[in-house]
């Protein structure tokens, strides 16, 4: 991963951790909108909205005013368009060599920002705060596509013309703006974890479960397109954490814990249900998101059956593997199972699925240690999905990127395992001791 990409991911995690921190520090009556209408975090109570924008500048050796031109200009624009006493703008930015705490911004510095020669800033922000008097410049600013000559003309005009500032800078600075130098990445996480512990969660659980899941909660809300669905509260967050006792496996939690740590935590959470002999398990797998799926799938099923479906008296439930694939590919897998003398059923005869065939249970002769078939393996057709919904399992394992919105998962234990290869999957399922 490039250093730039690493900083970008860290910037997102910094914002998510700050959001989590704000929620945990709020009162029960406050509403928090993630990716708010105004800023990254909108904290609303009955009297005022704190609109918080987060910036993470780990790589900056020293802080310069130009580093915060853009967020301040964005806030000034919103203040200009919504001149209200009910909004306080907070710029929360980390600079490694700056003292944490409130950093005063003066009127002269705002005027310096408004004198920027950056064309994008002039076009998007400054031209609204200092509107041009020249009609030709107004016309150029209104063009959807501007030539190099247009941009030069606009920039030259703003560099050489005294224009009225139509936003009340004194009012903005006096009661509506705070610039706070934020904690370091590590210190912010430490403080946020402490807030979780203040809610009664143990240190170990915060580290391995509740903090990663809290970050995942924020990440999931942040991408919802509907603004009202991104609104949450402290009570909702705490309720979510109490209900979700499994560590989410995602790109965000993988950044918080090392991959090995995350897999170990997740494996330990799966052990109790895997230790139950008679338990109906379904696996829905996406072959396109798992490395070397075609080469390793048959061997994976063989190893799974040897561990979890080899004792005829104890292992009484037949596992089911549903693949996001077509009938032709399924048929090829079936041939390979037969060649390895692994008895399975697919529910298909030719390209027709027979529900009754797939729904049947294998015949067993205990004295001969014989069972008709060891597994059900099929593809994700509508008929197979109907089977999953009608004959509910105890555990539903979703392997890879899976859309399970069409499934009825009421009273079903769902385990979403984001793995990219069978080695990790075998480790999570306690089929191998080390990875």
Secondary structure, DSSP 8 states (H G I E B T S, - for coil): --HHHHHHHHHHHHHHHHHHHHHHHS-TT-EEEET-SSSSEEEE-SS-EEEEEEEEETT-SS--GGGGHHHHHHHHHHHHHT--TTEEEEEEEEETTS-SEE----HHHHHHHTT---HHHIIIIIHHHS--S-HHHHHHHH-SS--HHHHHHHHHHHHH------S-HHHHHHHSEEEEE---HHHHHHHHHHHHHHTT--HHHIIIIIHHHHHHHHHHHHT-SSGGGGEE-HHHHHHHHHH--S---SHHHHHHS-HHHHHHHHHHHHHHHHT-SS--EEEEE-GGGSTTHHHHHHHHHHHHHHHHS--TTT--S-EEEEESS-HHHHHHHHHHHHHTT--EE-SEETTEE-HHHHH----EEGGGTEES-SEEEEE--HHHHHHHHHS--SEEEEESS---TTS--TT-EEEEE--SSHHHHHHHTTSSS--
